[in-house]
Amino acid sequence: MSEVLVEVTGGTLRGGQSEGIVSLKGVPYAAPPVGPLRWAAPQPIEPWEGVRDALEYGPSCPQPAERPEGWDAETAESEDCLVLNVWTPGLDDGRRPVMVWIHGGGYTTGSGSWPLYNGAALARRGEVVVVTVNHRLGVLGYLHLAELGGPELATSGNAGMLDLVASLEWVRDNIESLGGDPANLTIFGESGGGAKVSTLHAMPSAHTLFHRAAVQSGPGLYVQTPEQANETARNLLEELGIEAGTACIDDLRALAVERLLEAQRGLAARPAAGGRPAGPMGGFGPVLDGAAVAAHPAEAFADGSADDVPMLIGRNNDEGTLLMAGDPVLTDPGGLDEADLEARLSTFGDRSEALLAGYRAAYPDATPLDLLIAIRSDAFMGLGTVRLAEKKLKGTTAPVYMYRFNWAAGPLRSGHGFEIAFVFDNVHEPVMHRSASRAELADRMSEAWIAFARDGDPSHAGLPEWPAYSFEDRSTMLFDREACGVETDPFEVVHSLWRS
């Protein structure tokens, strides 16, 4: 690898160049959010003297040690985590499309540094500039302290989202000198990253910073209300043994981050607003504060707040297997009989009988396990994905493109997140085993995302014609092992059963 020097906001960076791609890693896009800046909106970069190395990934936001099975641990964690990574084919005036990836992991885990998100292959294939971003998560990124801290912390519950806005501002100001086009920027993300993409549409400060958007398996239609977020903040203070009052902010800022994460874990078992358990995210996520986030994303889409932004929206066929990871029936399908199926679906209450009858009619050859996965997948991701597309259609003149990822392997089938390696053209070691069928599908999918980033239409010569999604025919591209093709309304069962 050879070294290159690059001038950006803040000073000079030393990056690397390998196989025609320049990479810059751990690049600061805002001041470290530490000490008195903990929970504050991101502040401008502090300039540095001399040359700063950008050869290694920067730290990820501190996060719980307990992660979902199979998720990578972070190599380094620090509150000083407002960094991003860039892969570009050239430091010239090429004005290439820019693709900014927003990582998944809900609102409490993950980073832009995972091997799966390495942007070199995508940048090389499509002559695009790829950016991945780290930002504040969990208790550091989404603790709503407006009720306790006053105007200074009015947007604290959206600090993590404001970090993303700051990263897009950095891209706007610097990407042209890195070979990119600041007037042609696509944001894309999966799972929690997809929900963050949706939420950015409801943030006035982000409206001019991106021009296309892709939401992969994470529709993110609604955010927390202030009342819900206030309850989470009060519960956190109880976990920490801190009395609410004017002094509590200083007390909170004085705590070690490990103590905050311990309290965040404690919230996971507590009932959140509405009586349901807060779950692994502890109740943390974006807040409808009326300032940073002005509306629920669903409302912003429907009222045309992002009218001129084409969208690519989709999901994987078997998303529900994520909720069953480790369940023995995934490796022993015969272990689930009809009685077991009915018992497991009882969690849907009065709707369970009608849902099961409807899915049996729609999929007459399905096994009990097939039906369980289909129902859980549509409940988990299918209905929200369709609703996102419909909300967008109601308020836009820009096209919407829908896809479903059907490529399946192993007990998780076409599980949550399986499409990412194909989109990034990273179906090679050490990320995942490469095969001819994987490589062919990666060609088709990565080219589609590149085409969408280039001009807002994912169609390309390697795919059948891909019409825009509409209320009339709901055209959807199916990505599969053997072939790819467009189907009319493959989500019909979602419309007919989940809305009845």
SELOZA-901937 format. One record per residue (C-alpha): x negated, y negated, z. Coordinates in steps of 0.5 Angstrom, whole numbers, padded with zeros to 4 digits, always signed. Example, Ala and Ser with C-alpha at 12.3 -4.5 7.8 and 13.67 -1.06 7.14 Angstrom:
BEGIN
-0025+0009+0016 -0027+0002+0014 
//
This chain:
BEGIN
+0000+0000+0000 -0003-0007-0002 -0001-0013+0002 +0002-0020+0000 +0003-0026+0003 +0010-0030+0003 +0013-0036+0006 +0019-0036+0009 +0023-0041+0014 +0018-0041+0020 +0012-0039+0017 +0008-0034+0013 +0009-0027+0013 +0005-0021+0011 +0009-0016+0008 +0007-0009+0004 +0008-0007-0003 +0008+0000-0006 +0011+0003-0012 +0013-0004-0015 +0017-0006-0009 +0015-0011-0004 +0018-0010+0003 +0018-0015+0009 +0020-0012+0016 +0022-0015+0022 +0023-0022+0020 +0026-0026+0025 +0032-0030+0022 +0034-0034+0029 +0030-0035+0036 +0030-0030+0041 +0037-0029+0045 +0034-0029+0051 +0034-0032+0058 +0039-0038+0057 +0040-0036+0050 +0043-0030+0053 +0050-0030+0050 +0049-0036+0046 +0050-0037+0039 +0044-0036+0035 +0039-0042+0035 +0034-0044+0029 +0028-0040+0028 +0022-0042+0033 +0016-0043+0028 +0009-0039+0029 +0002-0041+0027 -0002-0037+0022 +0000-0030+0019 +0006-0026+0022 +0006-0019+0020 +0012-0016+0017 +0010-0009+0016 +0013-0005+0021 +0021-0005+0023 +0022-0010+0029 +0026-0008+0035 +0033-0006+0035 +0038-0009+0040 +0038-0005+0047 +0044+0000+0047 +0046+0006+0051 +0041+0012+0051 +0047+0017+0050 +0049+0017+0042 +0053+0021+0038 +0050+0028+0036 +0045+0027+0030 +0045+0020+0031 +0037+0017+0031 +0034+0014+0037 +0032+0007+0036 +0024+0007+0036 +0024+0000+0040 +0029-0004+0043 +0029-0011+0046 +0033-0017+0047 +0029-0020+0042 +0032-0017+0036 +0035-0022+0031 +0030-0019+0025 +0032-0017+0018 +0028-0013+0013 +0028-0014+0006 +0026-0010-0001 +0025-0013-0007 +0022-0012-0014 +0019-0018-0015 +0017-0025-0011 +0019-0029-0017 +0025-0033-0020 +0028-0026-0022 +0035-0029-0019 +0037-0021-0018 +0043-0019-0014 +0043-0019-0007 +0046-0013-0003 +0046-0014+0005 +0047-0008+0009 +0051-0009+0016 +0050-0002+0020 +0055+0002+0023 +0055+0005+0030 +0061+0001+0032 +0059-0005+0036 +0054-0002+0041 +0049+0003+0037 +0045+0003+0031 +0040-0002+0027 +0038-0004+0020 +0032+0000+0021 +0034+0007+0020 +0031+0012+0015 +0038+0013+0011 +0038+0005+0010 +0031+0004+0007 +0033+0000+0001 +0027+0001-0003 +0030+0006-0008 +0036+0002-0009 +0032-0004-0010 +0028+0000-0015 +0034+0003-0019 +0038-0003-0020 +0033-0009-0020 +0037-0012-0014 +0034-0015-0007 +0036-0010-0001 +0037-0013+0006 +0038-0010+0013 +0040-0013+0019 +0039-0012+0027 +0044-0016+0031 +0046-0016+0038 +0051-0011+0040 +0055-0008+0046 +0055-0012+0052 +0050-0017+0049 +0053-0018+0043 +0061-0018+0045 +0062-0020+0052 +0067-0026+0052 +0065-0031+0057 +0069-0037+0055 +0074-0036+0061 +0068-0036+0066 +0063-0040+0062 +0067-0046+0059 +0065-0049+0053 +0058-0047+0052 +0060-0040+0052 +0066-0041+0048 +0064-0036+0042 +0060-0031+0047 +0065-0026+0045 +0063-0026+0038 +0055-0027+0039 +0054-0021+0035 +0058-0023+0029 +0055-0030+0029 +0048-0027+0029 +0050-0024+0022 +0052-0031+0020 +0046-0033+0022 +0042-0027+0018 +0046-0029+0012 +0044-0037+0012 +0037-0034+0013 +0038-0030+0006 +0041-0036+0003 +0035-0041+0005 +0030-0036+0003 +0032-0030-0002 +0031-0034-0008 +0023-0034-0007 +0024-0027-0006 +0027-0025-0012 +0034-0026-0011 +0040-0030-0013 +0043-0034-0007 +0049-0035-0011 +0050-0027-0012 +0051-0024-0005 +0054-0017-0003 +0055-0015+0004 +0057-0008+0005 +0057-0003+0011 +0060+0003+0014 +0064+0005+0020 +0063-0001+0025 +0059-0004+0019 +0065-0004+0015 +0069-0007+0020 +0064-0012+0021 +0064-0014+0014 +0072-0015+0014 +0071-0019+0020 +0066-0024+0017 +0072-0025+0012 +0076-0028+0018 +0070-0033+0020 +0070-0040+0017 +0062-0041+0018 +0061-0034+0013 +0066-0036+0008 +0061-0039+0003 +0055-0034+0004 +0058-0028+0001 +0061-0027-0006 +0063-0019-0006 +0064-0014-0001 +0064-0007+0000 +0068-0003+0006 +0066+0004+0007 +0070+0008+0012 +0071+0002+0017 +0077-0002+0015 +0077-0007+0021 +0084-0010+0021 +0084-0013+0028 +0080-0016+0033 +0081-0016+0040 +0085-0022+0043 +0082-0026+0048 +0087-0023+0054 +0084-0016+0052 +0076-0019+0052 +0077-0023+0059 +0080-0016+0062 +0073-0013+0060 +0069-0019+0062 +0073-0018+0069 +0072-0011+0069 +0064-0012+0068 +0063-0016+0073 +0067-0011+0078 +0062-0006+0076 +0056-0011+0077 +0059-0013+0084 +0059-0020+0082 +0064-0025+0084 +0067-0029+0078 +0066-0036+0079 +0062-0042+0076 +0055-0038+0079 +0057-0032+0075 +0054-0034+0069 +0047-0035+0072 +0047-0028+0076 +0049-0025+0069 +0043-0028+0066 +0038-0026+0071 +0040-0019+0071 +0035-0014+0067 +0038-0011+0061 +0038-0004+0064 +0043-0006+0069 +0048-0009+0064 +0048-0003+0060 +0049+0001+0066 +0055-0003+0067 +0057-0002+0060 +0057+0005+0061 +0061+0005+0067 +0067+0001+0063 +0067+0007+0058 +0072+0011+0063 +0076+0005+0065 +0083+0004+0062 +0082-0002+0057 +0088-0007+0056 +0094-0003+0054 +0092+0003+0059 +0088+0007+0054 +0081+0009+0056 +0076+0004+0053 +0072+0009+0050 +0064+0009+0048 +0064+0002+0046 +0067+0000+0053 +0072-0005+0050 +0067-0009+0047 +0068-0012+0040 +0069-0018+0036 +0074-0023+0039 +0080-0027+0036 +0077-0034+0040 +0080-0039+0035 +0073-0041+0033 +0068-0036+0031 +0073-0031+0029 +0080-0035+0027 +0084-0030+0025 +0085-0022+0025 +0082-0020+0019 +0088-0017+0016 +0091-0024+0017 +0086-0027+0013 +0086-0022+0007 +0093-0023+0007 +0093-0030+0007 +0088-0031+0002 +0082-0033+0006 +0077-0030+0002 +0081-0030-0005 +0075-0030-0010 +0071-0024-0007 +0072-0018-0010 +0072-0012-0006 +0070-0004-0006 +0074+0000-0001 +0074+0007+0001 +0073+0013+0005 +0071+0020+0006 +0075+0026+0005 +0074+0029+0012 +0073+0023+0016 +0076+0027+0022 +0071+0032+0023 +0067+0027+0027 +0072+0027+0032 +0071+0035+0032 +0063+0035+0032 +0061+0041+0036 +0068+0044+0036 +0067+0052+0035 +0073+0052+0030 +0069+0048+0025 +0064+0054+0024 +0070+0059+0025 +0076+0057+0021 +0079+0063+0023 +0079+0061+0031 +0085+0056+0029 +0092+0059+0028 +0098+0056+0027 +0100+0056+0035 +0093+0052+0036 +0094+0047+0031 +0101+0045+0033 +0098+0045+0040 +0092+0040+0038 +0097+0036+0034 +0101+0035+0040 +0097+0028+0042 +0101+0025+0036 +0107+0026+0041 +0114+0026+0037 +0111+0025+0030 +0107+0031+0031 +0113+0036+0028 +0114+0031+0022 +0107+0030+0020 +0105+0038+0020 +0111+0039+0016 +0110+0034+0011 +0102+0036+0011 +0104+0043+0010 +0109+0041+0004 +0104+0037+0001 +0098+0042+0002 +0101+0049+0001 +0095+0053+0001 +0091+0049+0006 +0089+0053+0013 +0091+0051+0020 +0084+0048+0020 +0085+0044+0013 +0091+0041+0016 +0088+0039+0022 +0082+0036+0019 +0087+0032+0014 +0091+0030+0019 +0086+0027+0023 +0082+0024+0018 +0088+0020+0015 +0090+0018+0022 +0082+0016+0024 +0081+0013+0017 +0086+0014+0011 +0092+0009+0014 +0087+0004+0015 +0083+0004+0009 +0090+0004+0005 +0092-0002+0009 +0086-0006+0008 +0087-0005+0001 +0094-0007+0001 +0093-0013+0005 +0087-0016+0000 +0092-0015-0006 +0097-0019-0003 +0092-0025-0002 +0087-0025-0008 +0087-0026-0015 +0080-0022-0015 +0080-0015-0016 +0080-0009-0011 +0077-0002-0013 +0078+0004-0009 +0074+0010-0008 +0074+0017-0004 +0068+0021-0003 +0070+0028-0003 +0062+0032-0004 +0062+0037+0002 +0057+0041+0006 +0057+0045+0012 +0062+0045+0017 +0063+0037+0017 +0065+0038+0010 +0065+0031+0007 +0064+0028+0014 +0064+0021+0016 +0058+0017+0014 +0056+0022+0009 +0056+0018+0003 +0051+0013+0005 +0045+0017+0003 +0048+0017-0004 +0050+0010-0004 +0042+0008-0002 +0040+0013-0007 +0036+0017-0001 +0038+0024-0002 +0031+0026-0001 +0026+0028+0004 +0026+0027+0010 +0033+0024+0010 +0037+0030+0007 +0035+0036+0003 +0035+0034-0005 +0038+0038-0010 +0041+0037-0017 +0048+0036-0015 +0046+0031-0010 +0041+0027-0014 +0047+0027-0020 +0052+0024-0015 +0047+0019-0012 +0045+0017-0019 +0053+0015-0020 +0054+0012-0014 +0048+0008-0013 +0049+0005-0020 +0057+0004-0018 +0055+0000-0012 +0049-0004-0016 +0054-0005-0022 +0059-0008-0017 +0054-0013-0014 +0052-0015-0020 +0058-0017-0023 +0064-0015-0018 +0066-0009-0022 +0063-0002-0020 +0064+0001-0027 +0058+0004-0031 +0056+0009-0037 +0055+0014-0032 +0063+0014-0029 +0069+0015-0033 +0073+0008-0033 +0075+0006-0026 +0081+0001-0026 +0082-0004-0021 +0087-0002-0015 +0094-0004-0016 +0101-0003-0012 +0103+0000-0019 +0098+0006-0020 +0093+0006-0014 +0088+0008-0018 +0082+0011-0014 +0075+0014-0016 +0074+0021-0013 +0066+0022-0012 +0065+0030-0012 +0060+0035-0013 +0062+0038-0020 +0065+0031-0023 +0068+0024-0022 +0074+0022-0024 +0080+0017-0023 +0086+0019-0020 +0093+0016-0019 +0094+0015-0011 +0091+0021-0008 +0093+0018-0001 +0101+0019-0003 +0101+0023+0003 +0099+0017+0008 +0104+0013+0005 +0110+0018+0005 +0109+0020+0012 +0105+0015+0016 +0110+0010+0015 +0116+0014+0016 
//
